Amino acid sequence: MNTTIHQALAQPATIIQLTQGSPEWHAYRQSRRNASESAAVLGLSPWMTPYQLWLVKTGRCETRVTQAMQRGTDLEPLARAAYEEQTGLIMQPLVLEPC
């Protein structure tokens, strides 16, 4: 399989060793903005406003996991495997922190 990173995307980063979904992973994500929240930060998310994201990040509110969110989480391994089969690229859940 091809594991090459396109040069335009290659930037110095540290891989943080966390298991996706673990308490440590959730704590790390709580303390930082992540790609999944970009649309909310920009005011473009149909599901969350910047204010609602602020409430979640500051611990004033918890995100309620909807049925659709859980389905996405459950199907992620299958989607990743399908992508890998179609593209020949390996997709691994990673936590990256810029250097």
Secondary structure, DSSP 4 states (H G I P E B T S, - for coil): -B-PPPTTT---EEEE---TTSHHHHHHHHTS--GGGHHHHTT--SS--HHHHHHHHTTSS-PPPPHHHHHHHHHHHHHHHHHHHHH-B-----EEEE-
